[in-house]
């Protein structure tokens, strides 16, 4: 812990890099968590980013426009329309003594960092000995799927890491408390009702591995959904307090705005997620045939759920914002692939990673580029400098 405190006060970013290099040290994990908390404190918070809405809400509460009874009564009611408990309660607590959004996001970064870092270590622990090049590429890709800079979208991506944490320890370690932890993701973002429902279905219904693979392949051939039918179905069956959210996500204005944003995005933003989809498609097909004779029960259980989740995520990606679930599903598939590569005796499986690695490398490069929109130049300093400066300049501005 002395190393963690030293790095946090003097140079968190250097501590972050050294923790990666010395990942087996007992100080590595808390040092990375501390850096992500510092990132939350210093990250770029522009008007166009999601973080600006949370900061505006904090300032609104701080100015006495909401009390706890009002907030409490807004949960799960049609009038209040509030379905995400975590962010609302934390924001209210901070509003009791500050309107500083940097401090709020420091706490968000701390919580996000805890689950993000522990998820990486959960997967890493399943590999013994020195990390080969193939395993390095896989774990690096895993860490990039929902990287630490994603704390900008604190509700969705914190919920994603909580869900993976619970889902992994339940599926791979058969620890039933994982189901409770995974279900807790709903308190962070209401849309995780869907992944939690899938996890429960997968737990109760015995789904054939071959059938799951066929459904996964078939999902790539679905190119269009009847949004009107889905909207009507959800409005007829969802609880009243969620209806405002459902209507907003499936409104014509939101769909049109999402399409416009997609068309205006840079080519690498549009296609980099597809790189991971193609990698999963090819490598899971390899595993489907190569794992038949191996007794990797826990890994097969993890891959089975990944197949179910990827199938549903491929379909929901045709809806506005539905593509975000693909990233959550990728966490499960990449974890299963890493563990398989780390423990298999089949030499062809690691060789396959080498052949497909260009797809992962492109994905990681674009992810790093995306992170530079949120990494502030102050993030490369320390908390003492951050206390006395108010710079909000993304790192990418110094590279272009």
PAMIBA-515641 format. One record per residue (C-alpha): residue in three letters; x, z, y. Coordinates in steps of 0.05 Angstrom, whole numbers, padded with zeros to 5 digits, always signed. Layout:
ALAXZY...
This chain:
UNK+00000+00000+00000UNK+00060+00010+00046UNK+00075-00065+00042UNK+00002-00081+00057UNK+00000-00037+00119UNK+00067-00063+00144UNK+00048-00136+00137UNK-00021-00124+00168UNK+00009-00092+00231UNK+00070-00137+00239UNK+00054-00205+00209UNK-00009-00213+00166UNK+00002-00287+00153UNK+00073-00276+00126UNK+00044-00221+00082UNK-00008-00270+00057UNK+00045-00320+00037UNK+00090-00268+00005UNK+00030-00239-00033UNK+00017-00307-00063UNK+00090-00314-00084UNK+00089-00243-00114UNK+00019-00245-00142UNK+00036-00199-00200UNK+00057-00142-00152UNK+00008-00085-00141UNK+00009-00096-00066UNK-00008-00170-00069UNK-00083-00166-00076UNK-00096-00115-00020UNK-00048-00154+00025UNK-00089-00217+00017UNK-00154-00178+00029UNK-00124-00149+00093UNK-00103-00218+00117UNK-00173-00246+00107UNK-00201-00187+00147UNK-00151-00205+00202UNK-00172-00277+00196UNK-00245-00256+00208UNK-00221-00218+00270UNK-00183-00278+00299UNK-00216-00341+00272UNK-00242-00395+00317UNK-00314-00380+00336UNK-00339-00442+00372UNK-00410-00454+00396UNK-00418-00507+00342UNK-00398-00459+00285UNK-00446-00415+00246UNK-00408-00354+00270UNK-00435-00363+00340UNK-00506-00348+00317UNK-00485-00282+00285UNK-00448-00262+00348UNK-00507-00279+00392UNK-00552-00236+00348UNK-00502-00179+00353UNK-00503-00183+00429UNK-00579-00186+00428UNK-00583-00122+00386UNK-00530-00087+00427UNK-00570-00098+00490UNK-00626-00056+00460UNK-00673-00113+00441UNK-00681-00089+00369UNK-00686-00021+00337UNK-00678-00002+00264UNK-00753+00004+00251UNK-00764-00067+00277UNK-00709-00093+00233UNK-00733-00054+00172UNK-00803-00080+00181UNK-00778-00152+00185UNK-00752-00152+00114UNK-00794-00192+00064UNK-00854-00200+00110UNK-00885-00264+00134UNK-00883-00240+00206UNK-00810-00220+00205UNK-00787-00276+00159UNK-00722-00238+00144UNK-00698-00248+00073UNK-00623-00235+00080UNK-00611-00160+00084UNK-00535-00155+00084UNK-00517-00191+00149UNK-00576-00162+00187UNK-00561-00090+00169UNK-00486-00097+00182UNK-00499-00131+00249UNK-00547-00075+00269UNK-00496-00022+00250UNK-00442-00054+00292UNK-00491-00063+00350UNK-00495+00013+00356UNK-00426+00015+00386UNK-00402-00055+00404UNK-00421-00126+00421UNK-00353-00152+00400UNK-00364-00208+00350UNK-00291-00206+00329UNK-00298-00136+00301UNK-00362-00157+00265UNK-00327-00215+00232UNK-00267-00171+00214UNK-00315-00131+00171UNK-00347-00194+00143UNK-00277-00219+00127UNK-00260-00153+00092UNK-00321-00158+00046UNK-00312-00233+00035UNK-00238-00222+00022UNK-00251-00168-00030UNK-00294-00213-00074UNK-00254-00276-00060UNK-00188-00243-00079UNK-00216-00207-00140UNK-00246-00272-00165UNK-00179-00306-00163UNK-00147-00247-00200UNK-00203-00246-00252UNK-00184-00316-00271UNK-00109-00306-00265UNK-00111-00247-00312UNK-00131-00293-00369UNK-00063-00327-00366UNK-00001-00292-00393UNK+00071-00310-00377UNK+00095-00357-00324UNK+00046-00404-00291UNK+00058-00476-00310UNK+00049-00532-00260UNK-00019-00549-00289UNK-00043-00478-00281UNK-00017-00473-00210UNK-00056-00536-00190UNK-00119-00509-00223UNK-00117-00439-00192UNK-00099-00468-00124UNK-00159-00514-00129UNK-00203-00456-00150UNK-00181-00417-00089UNK-00197-00477-00044UNK-00268-00489-00068UNK-00296-00434-00024UNK-00234-00415+00015UNK-00225-00354+00060UNK-00242-00395+00122UNK-00313-00402+00093UNK-00328-00333+00120UNK-00352-00373+00181UNK-00415-00385+00139UNK-00417-00312+00119UNK-00484-00308+00085UNK-00480-00368+00037UNK-00407-00362+00018UNK-00403-00286+00012UNK-00463-00291-00034UNK-00427-00345-00073UNK-00367-00302-00088UNK-00410-00242-00105UNK-00450-00284-00153UNK-00388-00312-00186UNK-00357-00243-00192UNK-00419-00215-00227UNK-00432-00278-00268UNK-00360-00283-00293UNK-00355-00211-00318UNK-00422-00219-00351UNK-00410-00286-00385UNK-00337-00279-00402UNK-00330-00204-00414UNK-00402-00193-00437UNK-00408-00136-00385UNK-00481-00127-00368UNK-00467-00096-00301UNK-00446-00166-00281UNK-00519-00186-00281UNK-00534-00132-00229UNK-00476-00153-00186UNK-00497-00226-00190UNK-00568-00208-00172UNK-00542-00171-00111UNK-00523-00239-00082UNK-00597-00249-00066UNK-00591-00193-00014UNK-00537-00234+00021UNK-00571-00302+00018UNK-00642-00312-00008UNK-00627-00381-00038UNK-00587-00346-00094UNK-00653-00334-00128UNK-00639-00401-00160UNK-00570-00387-00190UNK-00592-00317-00212UNK-00653-00348-00246UNK-00608-00398-00282UNK-00562-00341-00305UNK-00622-00303-00332UNK-00650-00365-00367UNK-00581-00379-00397UNK-00578-00307-00421UNK-00646-00307-00454UNK-00654-00378-00479UNK-00604-00403-00530UNK-00585-00471-00502UNK-00546-00519-00547UNK-00478-00537-00518UNK-00487-00611-00537UNK-00556-00612-00503UNK-00527-00581-00439UNK-00473-00635-00438UNK-00525-00691-00445UNK-00566-00661-00388UNK-00503-00656-00345UNK-00486-00729-00356UNK-00558-00750-00343UNK-00559-00713-00276UNK-00509-00763-00247UNK-00562-00818-00256UNK-00615-00783-00214UNK-00608-00816-00145UNK-00671-00795-00108UNK-00721-00737-00105UNK-00792-00734-00079UNK-00780-00685-00022UNK-00853-00684-00004UNK-00873-00662-00074UNK-00818-00609-00076UNK-00839-00582-00008UNK-00912-00577-00030UNK-00894-00544-00095UNK-00849-00492-00062UNK-00900-00477-00007UNK-00953-00465-00061UNK-00910-00420-00105UNK-00859-00384-00062UNK-00872-00315-00031UNK-00899-00317+00040UNK-00837-00286+00072UNK-00793-00344+00048UNK-00841-00399+00071UNK-00811-00405+00141UNK-00742-00417+00111UNK-00768-00468+00061UNK-00806-00506+00115UNK-00746-00507+00161UNK-00698-00533+00107UNK-00746-00587+00084UNK-00774-00607+00152UNK-00767-00680+00174UNK-00725-00658+00233UNK-00676-00620+00189UNK-00671-00677+00139UNK-00659-00727+00194UNK-00606-00682+00227UNK-00570-00673+00160UNK-00569-00747+00147UNK-00542-00761+00217UNK-00488-00708+00209UNK-00469-00737+00141UNK-00462-00808+00169UNK-00420-00784+00228UNK-00372-00743+00184UNK-00302-00767+00170UNK-00293-00805+00105UNK-00250-00751+00074UNK-00304-00699+00087UNK-00356-00743+00053UNK-00315-00759-00009UNK-00269-00699-00021UNK-00324-00660-00058UNK-00335-00721-00102UNK-00262-00715-00124UNK-00279-00649-00156UNK-00343-00678-00187UNK-00303-00735-00219UNK-00250-00686-00244UNK-00304-00642-00275UNK-00340-00700-00306UNK-00278-00727-00341UNK-00246-00661-00361UNK-00310-00629-00386UNK-00320-00691-00429UNK-00250-00680-00457UNK-00266-00607-00471UNK-00332-00626-00503UNK-00296-00663-00558UNK-00231-00623-00561UNK-00261-00553-00564UNK-00304-00567-00624UNK-00255-00537-00673UNK-00232-00479-00630UNK-00262-00409-00633UNK-00263-00401-00557UNK-00331-00367-00556UNK-00324-00334-00487UNK-00297-00398-00456UNK-00353-00439-00488UNK-00403-00390-00460UNK-00373-00399-00390UNK-00371-00474-00396UNK-00443-00475-00422UNK-00468-00439-00360UNK-00424-00484-00316UNK-00457-00545-00348UNK-00527-00517-00334UNK-00509-00499-00263UNK-00474-00565-00249UNK-00534-00603-00275UNK-00582-00567-00229UNK-00532-00570-00171UNK-00525-00646-00179UNK-00600-00651-00171UNK-00606-00602-00113UNK-00549-00639-00077UNK-00601-00693-00063UNK-00637-00643-00018UNK-00614-00621+00052UNK-00561-00566+00044UNK-00573-00568-00032UNK-00503-00594-00043UNK-00474-00525-00027UNK-00492-00502-00096UNK-00443-00552-00125UNK-00386-00510-00097UNK-00413-00448-00131UNK-00419-00485-00197UNK-00348-00512-00189UNK-00323-00440-00188UNK-00349-00430-00259UNK-00324-00497-00285UNK-00254-00490-00255UNK-00249-00419-00281UNK-00267-00442-00351UNK-00218-00501-00347UNK-00161-00456-00323UNK-00172-00406-00379UNK-00176-00462-00431UNK-00111-00493-00406UNK-00077-00425-00404UNK-00094-00408-00477UNK-00103-00473-00515UNK-00055-00496-00569UNK-00079-00568-00560UNK-00023-00604-00522UNK-00069-00659-00500UNK-00110-00613-00455UNK-00052-00594-00407UNK-00030-00667-00407UNK-00100-00686-00385UNK-00092-00641-00324UNK-00029-00679-00304UNK-00065-00745-00309UNK-00124-00721-00268UNK-00084-00679-00219UNK-00086-00731-00162UNK-00160-00716-00155UNK-00147-00642-00148UNK-00089-00653-00099UNK-00132-00696-00053UNK-00186-00643-00056UNK-00136-00588-00037UNK-00106-00629+00020UNK-00174-00642+00051UNK-00193-00569+00042UNK-00131-00547+00079UNK-00146-00597+00134UNK-00217-00568+00140UNK-00190-00497+00145UNK-00150-00516+00207UNK-00214-00522+00247UNK-00224-00447+00238UNK-00153-00420+00236UNK-00137-00396+00306UNK-00065-00397+00331UNK-00074-00322+00341UNK-00084-00317+00265UNK-00010-00331+00259UNK+00007-00268+00300UNK-00015-00196+00289UNK-00071-00147+00309UNK-00030-00121+00368UNK-00026-00190+00399UNK-00099-00204+00381UNK-00122-00141+00419UNK-00093-00167+00484UNK-00109-00241+00481UNK-00173-00281+00480UNK-00149-00348+00455UNK-00198-00391+00415UNK-00157-00453+00398UNK-00159-00482+00328UNK-00093-00497+00294UNK-00112-00570+00285UNK-00107-00581+00361UNK-00032-00568+00357UNK-00023-00617+00300UNK-00063-00677+00323
